[in-house]
């Protein structure tokens, strides 16, 4: 072989060997490096995080990195990893959506759809006080006024004052709470029929003692100022007006003057006390004919008590005692009359449901369907969120990666929800203000705004909790994955 042929053959061998010398590795490593398994650019004996999760290097006794000596995947082997990442992303997105919806439902169930919350909101505004006044007006209008205004002090305002005393804020709160519980039970499907009613017995059953207590505060002198009483006692020569009758009760001297005048009048006419009693009763009877008999009798007794005092030798103190006893009987009869009057006019139960219009009833039924759907979602969505979180764990096949994905989903849901709730609260207040701008009663606007603010406040609180949970899971991921990987079983790192 010529020298030229030998040169060409040597060049071919050099190219085939990768440019190295005969007997040396083609990649430029020394023979010692080839035997030890070291590759260029890696420190001997140090494993990367990928090798730890994938099985380690040759020196660690684990399986060799996939794809060949360089640890790279062969072309076309990226499919499973990409599909897994896409699956985790989709599941994370669905988890965020379900968490946002669940937070909104929980906020609604704890506020606007909670009878106790609504009742407390009404008490926190002027609504309860306004409803109290309206309830008083309804009962007063149905009760009407008492007859016998010529004899009963403040007969026109007696029932009104009594009702306003009995219809307390506590009573109204109980009525509101009871009806809210019934209303929400109907909306949630716990009651078949809508029953809204006002129990008036706490008011009507206490009319008698309350009226009597009020009348006991009326001085006898005020009772005697009633024109009918004074007119019944006037005789020729013994003129009696309301002021003089009241003075006779208070002043012994005036009382003795009337005794003398009555004695002289009876002597002139030859009439007796019994004749005078019959005359007074006969004159009074037509004026009280519309009153019940027991009340008429108490009026007659009060009148004849004065006649007895003016036509006898009763002392002033004894006269006062007899008048007080007759007055107490009269007041008791008036209280009984008021009880019967109000009880006969006001039903024990006022059915509010019957007063609803067809449109209002239809709106309630539509709301019932919506509330029941919300209640169902409130049970289903938390389960869906849990299933999605578990699915992320199964798809990622890594506890740390699942914690990262779920934490990120919760953090995104919490932040986005909080921002949307903050913006939505202001917009809802504005729209509510516009919608109720023409409302006749200010407390309606105030109460509606308080309810809306409460809903958004609860919503934002829920979103902050969700975001905090997301941050906690991300912290777990950082700590476990970066600092304590041995805390997770090898197959789930």
C-alpha positions in Angstrom: 0.0 0.0 0.0 1.3 3.4 -1.0 1.9 6.2 1.6 -1.1 8.2 0.1 -3.4 5.2 0.6 -2.3 4.8 4.2 -3.0 8.5 4.9 -6.6 8.3 3.5 -7.3 5.2 5.5 -6.0 6.9 8.6 -8.3 9.9 8.0 -11.3 7.7 7.6 -10.6 6.0 10.9 -10.2 9.3 12.6 -13.6 10.5 11.3 -15.3 7.2 12.3 -13.8 7.4 15.8 -15.2 11.0 16.3 -12.0 12.8 15.8 -10.1 11.2 18.7 -7.1 9.1 18.8 -7.2 5.4 18.5 -7.9 3.8 21.8 -9.6 7.0 23.4 -13.3 7.5 23.9 -15.1 9.2 21.1 -16.8 11.8 23.2 -13.4 13.2 24.4 -13.6 11.7 27.9 -10.8 9.8 29.5 -11.0 6.1 29.9 -11.4 6.6 33.7 -14.3 8.9 33.2 -16.0 6.4 30.9 -15.7 3.7 33.4 -17.0 5.8 36.3 -20.1 6.9 34.2 -19.4 10.6 34.6 -20.7 12.8 31.9 -19.3 16.2 30.9 -20.7 19.1 32.9 -21.9 16.9 36.0 -20.1 16.5 39.2 -19.5 13.0 40.2 -21.7 11.6 43.0 -24.3 14.4 43.0 -27.9 13.8 42.0 -30.3 16.2 40.6 -33.9 16.5 41.8 -35.0 14.8 38.6 -32.7 11.8 39.3 -34.1 11.6 42.9 -37.6 11.4 41.7 -36.7 9.3 38.6 -34.6 6.6 40.3 -31.1 8.1 40.7 -27.8 7.7 38.8 -25.9 4.6 38.1 -23.8 5.1 41.3 -27.0 5.1 43.4 -28.1 1.7 42.2 -31.4 3.0 40.8 -32.7 2.7 37.2 -30.9 4.7 34.6 -32.5 8.0 33.4 -35.0 7.5 30.6 -34.0 7.8 27.0 -30.3 7.0 27.2 -27.1 8.0 28.9 -27.8 11.7 28.6 -31.1 11.4 30.6 -33.1 13.0 27.8 -36.5 11.6 26.6 -36.3 10.2 23.0 -38.3 12.1 20.4 -42.1 11.6 20.6 -42.0 10.6 24.3 -43.3 14.0 25.6 -47.0 13.1 25.2 -47.9 11.6 28.6 -46.2 14.5 30.5 -48.0 17.1 28.4 -51.4 15.4 28.7 -50.9 15.2 32.5 -50.1 18.9 32.7 -53.1 19.8 30.6 -55.3 17.5 32.8 -54.1 19.2 36.0 -54.7 22.6 34.5 -58.3 21.8 33.4 -59.1 20.2 36.8 -57.6 23.2 38.5 -59.7 25.6 36.5 -62.9 23.6 37.3 -61.9 23.5 41.0 -61.5 27.3 41.0 -64.9 27.8 39.4 -66.6 25.3 41.8 -64.9 27.0 44.8 -66.1 30.5 43.7 -69.7 29.2 43.3 -69.6 27.3 46.6 -68.3 30.5 48.4 -71.2 32.5 46.9 -73.8 29.9 47.9 -72.4 29.7 51.5 -72.5 33.5 51.8 -76.1 33.6 50.7 -77.1 30.7 53.0 -75.5 32.5 55.9 -77.1 35.9 55.2 -80.0 36.6 52.8 -81.3 33.0 53.1 -81.0 32.8 56.9 -84.0 33.8 58.9 -82.1 34.6 62.0 -79.7 36.9 60.1 -82.5 38.7 58.4 -84.3 39.1 61.7 -81.2 40.5 63.4 -80.7 42.9 60.4 -84.2 44.2 60.8 -83.6 44.8 64.5 -80.3 46.6 63.7 -82.1 49.1 61.5 -85.3 51.1 62.1 -87.3 48.4 60.4 -88.6 46.8 63.6 -89.7 50.1 65.0 -91.4 51.1 61.8 -93.2 47.7 61.6 -94.2 48.2 65.2 -96.0 51.4 64.3 -97.7 49.9 61.3 -98.9 46.9 63.4 -100.3 49.2 66.0 -102.2 51.2 63.3 -103.7 48.0 61.9 -104.9 46.7 65.2 -106.2 50.2 66.3 -108.1 50.6 63.0 -109.8 47.2 63.4 -110.5 47.7 67.1 -112.3 51.0 66.7 -113.1 53.3 69.6 -115.2 52.9 72.7 -118.7 54.2 73.2 -119.8 56.1 76.3 -117.4 59.0 75.6 -119.5 61.3 77.9 -118.7 59.1 80.9 -115.4 57.4 80.1 -112.3 59.6 80.4 -110.5 59.8 77.1 -112.7 57.1 75.6 -111.6 57.9 72.0 -107.9 57.5 72.8 -108.2 54.8 75.5 -108.0 51.8 73.1 -105.3 53.4 71.0 -103.1 54.1 74.0 -103.6 50.6 75.3 -102.8 49.0 72.0 -99.6 51.1 71.5 -98.5 50.1 75.0 -99.1 46.4 74.3 -97.6 46.2 70.8 -94.0 46.3 72.0 -90.8 46.0 70.0 -90.3 42.6 71.6 -93.8 41.4 70.4 -93.1 42.7 66.9 -89.7 40.9 66.8 -91.3 37.6 67.8 -93.9 38.0 65.1 -91.2 38.8 62.5 -89.0 35.9 63.6 -91.9 33.4 63.5 -93.0 34.5 60.0 -89.5 34.6 58.7 -88.9 31.0 59.9 -92.2 29.9 58.2 -91.3 31.9 55.0 -87.8 30.4 54.6 -89.1 26.9 55.5 -91.5 27.3 52.6 -88.8 28.6 50.3 -86.5 25.7 51.1 -89.3 23.1 50.6 -89.5 22.2 54.3 -93.2 23.3 54.4 -95.8 22.4 51.8 -97.9 25.6 52.3 -97.0 29.2 52.8 -98.5 30.4 56.1 -97.8 34.0 57.1 -99.9 35.1 60.1 -99.9 37.6 63.0 -101.0 36.3 66.4 -102.9 39.1 68.1 -103.8 37.3 71.3 -100.8 38.7 73.2 -102.4 42.1 72.6 -106.1 41.3 72.8 -105.9 39.1 75.8 -104.2 41.8 77.9 -106.5 44.7 77.0 -108.6 44.5 80.2 -105.8 44.6 82.8 -103.9 47.2 80.8 -106.9 49.5 80.4 -107.8 49.2 84.1 -104.2 50.0 85.0 -104.3 53.1 82.9 -107.6 54.2 84.3 -106.3 53.8 87.9 -103.9 56.6 87.0 -106.8 58.9 86.2 -107.6 61.1 89.3 -111.2 61.1 90.5 -111.3 64.8 89.9 -110.6 64.2 86.2 -113.4 61.6 86.1 -115.8 64.1 87.6 -114.9 66.6 84.9 -117.0 64.5 82.5 -119.9 66.8 81.6 -122.5 64.0 81.9 -121.8 63.3 85.5 -122.1 66.9 86.7 -125.3 67.5 84.7 -127.0 64.6 86.4 -126.8 66.2 89.8 -128.0 69.7 89.2 -131.2 70.7 90.9 -132.9 74.0 91.2 -131.2 75.7 94.1 -128.3 73.2 94.0 -126.5 73.9 90.8 -123.5 71.6 90.2 -120.9 72.0 87.4 -117.9 69.8 86.8 -115.5 72.0 88.8 -117.8 72.2 91.8 -118.3 68.5 91.8 -114.6 67.9 91.8 -114.1 70.4 94.6 -116.8 68.6 96.6 -114.7 65.4 96.4 -111.5 67.2 97.4 -112.8 70.0 99.8 -114.9 69.2 102.9 -116.3 72.7 103.0 -117.7 72.5 99.4 -119.1 69.1 100.2 -121.0 70.5 103.2 -122.3 73.4 101.2 -123.8 70.9 98.6 -125.3 68.9 101.4 -127.2 72.0 102.7 -128.3 73.0 99.2 -129.6 69.5 98.4 -131.4 69.3 101.8 -133.2 72.6 101.1 -134.1 71.5 97.5 -135.6 68.3 98.7 -137.6 70.1 101.4 -139.0 72.6 98.8 -140.1 69.9 96.4 -141.0 67.2 98.9 -139.0 64.7 97.0 -137.0 61.9 98.6 -133.6 60.5 98.0 -135.1 57.5 96.2 -137.1 59.9 94.0 -133.9 61.7 93.1 -132.1 58.4 92.4 -134.8 57.3 90.0 -134.7 60.7 88.2 -131.0 60.6 87.8 -131.0 57.0 86.5 -133.9 57.7 84.2 -132.1 60.7 82.8 -128.9 58.8 82.3 -130.2 55.6 80.8 -130.9 56.9 77.3 -127.4 58.3 77.1 -125.8 54.9 77.9 -128.2 52.6 76.1 -125.5 51.5 73.7 -123.3 50.3 76.5 -123.4 46.8 78.0 -125.7 46.4 81.1 -122.8 45.8 83.5 -121.3 49.1 82.5 -124.6 51.0 82.8 -125.0 49.7 86.3 -121.6 50.9 87.3 -122.4 54.3 86.0 -125.7 54.4 87.9 -123.9 53.3 91.1 -121.4 56.1 90.8 -124.1 58.7 90.3 -126.2 57.4 93.2 -123.2 57.4 95.4 -122.9 61.2 95.0 -126.6 61.6 95.7 -126.3 59.6 98.8 -123.5 61.8 100.0 -125.3 65.1 99.2 -128.6 63.9 100.7 -127.3 62.3 103.9 -125.1 63.0 106.9 -122.2 61.0 105.6 -118.8 62.5 106.6 -116.5 63.8 103.9 -114.0 60.9 104.5 -116.7 58.3 104.2 -118.1 60.0 101.2 -114.6 59.8 99.5 -114.3 56.1 100.3 -117.6 55.3 98.8 -116.8 57.3 95.7 -113.5 55.6 95.3 -115.1 52.2 95.6 -117.7 53.1 93.0 -115.0 54.6 90.7 -113.0 51.3 90.9 -116.1 49.3 90.0 -116.7 51.7 87.1 -113.1 51.5 85.9 -113.2 47.7 86.0 -116.4 47.7 83.9 -114.8 50.0 81.4 -111.8 47.7 81.1 -114.0 44.7 80.6 -115.9 46.6 78.0 -112.7 47.5 76.2 -111.6 43.9 76.2 -114.9 42.8 74.7 -114.8 45.6 72.2 -111.3 44.9 70.9 -111.6 41.2 71.1 -114.8 41.2 69.1 -113.4 43.4 66.4 -109.8 42.1 66.1 -109.3 38.5 65.0 -107.0 36.3 67.1 -105.0 35.7 63.9 -104.5 38.0 61.0 -103.7 35.9 57.9 -101.1 37.8 55.9 -101.0 35.1 53.2 -104.5 35.9 52.1 -103.5 39.6 51.6 -100.8 38.6 49.0 -101.7 39.5 45.4 -101.4 37.0 42.6 -98.2 38.6 41.3 -96.7 38.5 44.8 -97.6 34.9 45.2 -96.1 34.0 41.9 -92.9 35.8 42.8 -92.7 33.8 46.0 -93.2 30.5 44.2 -90.4 31.5 41.7 -88.1 32.4 44.5 -88.9 29.0 46.1 -87.6 27.2 43.1 -84.4 29.3 43.0 -83.8 28.8 46.8 -84.2 25.0 46.5 -81.8 24.9 43.6 -79.2 26.9 45.6 -79.7 24.6 48.6 -79.0 21.6 46.3 -75.9 23.2 44.9 -74.8 24.0 48.4 -74.6 20.2 49.0 -73.3 19.1 45.6 -70.6 21.7 44.9 -68.4 21.0 48.0 -68.4 17.3 47.0 -67.5 18.3 43.5 -64.7 20.5 44.7 -63.3 17.6 46.8 -63.5 15.2 43.9 -61.7 17.6 41.7 -58.9 18.1 44.3 -58.5 14.3 44.6 -58.5 14.0 40.8 -55.6 16.5 40.6 -53.7 14.3 43.0 -54.3 11.2 41.0 -53.5 12.8 37.7 -50.3 14.5 38.8 -49.3 11.4 40.9 -47.4 13.8 43.1 -48.4 15.2 46.5 -46.3 18.3 46.2 -47.5 19.0 42.6 -51.1 18.4 43.7 -50.6 20.8 46.6 -49.2 23.4 44.2 -52.1 23.0 41.7 -54.9 23.0 44.3 -53.2 25.9 46.3 -52.9 27.9 43.1 -56.6 27.2 42.2 -57.8 28.3 45.7 -55.6 31.4 45.7 -56.8 32.5 42.2 -60.4 31.8 43.2 -60.1 33.7 46.5 -58.4 36.7 44.9 -60.7 37.0 41.9 -63.7 36.4 44.1 -62.7 39.1 46.6 -62.0 41.6 43.9 -65.4 40.8 42.2 -67.2 41.0 45.5 -65.7 44.4 46.4 -66.6 45.9 43.0 -70.0 44.2 43.0 -70.9 45.5 46.5 -70.5 49.1 45.3 -72.4 48.5 42.1 -75.2 46.7 44.0 -75.6 49.6 46.4 -75.8 52.0 43.5 -78.4 50.0 41.6 -80.4 49.4 44.8 -80.4 53.1 45.6 -81.7 53.8 42.1 -84.4 51.1 42.3 -85.7 52.3 45.7 -85.3 56.0 45.1 -89.1 56.4 45.1 -89.7 54.3 48.2 -92.2 56.0 50.5 -90.5 54.6 53.7 -86.8 55.3 54.3 -86.4 52.2 56.5 -87.1 50.0 53.4 -84.1 51.4 51.7 -81.9 51.2 54.8 -82.9 47.6 55.5 -82.4 46.5 51.9 -78.9 48.1 51.8 -78.0 46.4 55.1 -79.0 43.0 53.8 -77.0 43.5 50.5 -74.0 44.7 52.4 -74.2 41.7 54.7 -74.3 39.3 51.8 -71.2 40.9 50.1 -69.4 41.1 53.5 -70.0 37.4 54.0 -68.9 36.7 50.5 -65.6 38.5 50.8 -64.9 36.8 54.1 -65.4 33.4 52.4 -63.0 34.4 49.6 -60.3 35.6 52.0 -60.5 32.2 53.8 -60.2 30.4 50.4 -57.2 32.6 49.4 -55.6 31.9 52.8 -56.1 28.1 52.3 -54.5 28.4 48.9 -51.4 30.2 50.3 -51.2 27.5 53.0 -51.1 24.8 50.4 -48.5 26.6 48.3 -46.4 26.9 51.5 -46.7 23.2 52.0 -45.6 22.6 48.5 -42.5 24.8 48.9 -41.5 23.3 52.2 -42.1 19.6 51.3 -40.8 19.7 47.7 -37.8 21.8 48.2 -36.7 21.1 51.8 -38.2 17.9 53.0 -38.9 15.7 50.0 -38.3 12.6 52.1 -41.6 13.3 53.9 -43.4 12.0 50.8 -43.3 8.4 49.7 -41.0 7.9 46.7 -43.7 7.1 44.3 -45.7 10.3 45.1 -43.0 12.9 45.1 
